[in-house]
Amino acid sequence: MSKHKEKIEKVFEHPASGNIDFKKLIHALEHYGAEVDISKHNKAKIFLKGEELVIPVPHDHVLSKDMVVEVRHFLEKVGLTPDNLD
């Protein structure tokens, strides 16, 4: 299994994981076609399949559980779920 697929699967774990590395998740999203723009105000704009998600870049580079849930909902909306990964 690829490390990118593992990162996406981690977003879908229940209960939400509090140990997802922001940079590794961004790399996984880019692997699956997302465009990510980090602003000078430390916001990450994630563009994927015509949708956009804006989240703050965490200071400790670990996503909070609330952010993980937000990312999960975004990925469900664009159809990037563990079932659809190769």
C-alpha positions in Angstrom: 0.0 0.0 0.0 1.3 3.4 -0.8 2.1 6.0 1.8 -0.2 8.4 0.1 -3.1 6.0 0.3 -2.3 5.4 4.0 -2.5 9.2 4.7 -5.9 9.5 3.1 -7.1 6.4 4.9 -5.9 7.9 8.2 -8.2 10.9 7.6 -11.2 8.5 7.5 -10.4 6.7 10.8 -13.0 6.7 13.5 -12.5 8.2 16.0 -10.6 11.0 14.2 -6.9 10.8 14.5 -5.1 13.6 16.3 -1.8 12.6 14.8 -1.8 13.4 11.1 1.2 15.3 9.8 0.1 18.3 7.7 2.9 18.2 5.2 2.5 14.5 4.5 -1.2 14.9 4.0 -0.6 17.7 1.6 1.8 15.5 -0.4 -0.8 12.8 -0.5 -3.5 15.2 -1.7 -1.2 16.5 -4.4 -0.4 12.9 -5.4 -4.2 12.4 -6.0 -4.4 15.6 -8.1 -5.0 18.4 -5.7 -3.4 21.8 -6.1 -2.3 23.3 -2.8 -1.4 27.0 -2.3 0.0 28.1 1.0 -0.6 31.8 1.6 1.7 34.1 3.5 -1.0 34.2 6.1 -0.5 30.5 6.8 -3.7 29.3 5.1 -3.7 26.3 2.9 -6.0 26.5 -0.1 -6.7 23.0 -1.4 -8.2 22.8 -4.9 -9.5 19.4 -6.0 -12.2 18.5 -8.6 -13.6 22.0 -8.8 -13.9 22.3 -5.0 -11.8 24.4 -2.6 -11.0 23.9 1.1 -9.2 26.5 3.1 -7.6 25.5 6.4 -5.0 27.1 8.6 -1.5 25.6 8.6 -1.0 24.2 12.0 1.9 25.6 14.0 3.0 22.2 15.2 2.4 20.7 11.7 -0.2 18.2 13.2 -3.8 18.6 12.2 -6.3 19.0 15.1 -9.2 16.5 15.2 -11.6 19.2 14.1 -9.4 19.9 11.0 -9.2 16.2 10.2 -13.0 16.0 10.2 -13.2 19.1 8.0 -10.7 17.5 5.5 -12.7 14.2 5.7 -15.9 16.0 4.7 -14.1 17.8 1.8 -12.7 14.5 0.5 -16.1 12.9 0.7 -17.5 15.8 -1.3 -15.0 15.3 -4.1 -15.1 11.5 -4.0 -11.6 10.9 -2.7 -12.3 8.2 -0.2 -10.4 5.0 0.7 -12.8 3.0 -1.5 -11.8 5.0 -4.6 -8.0 4.9 -4.1 -5.7 2.7 -6.1 
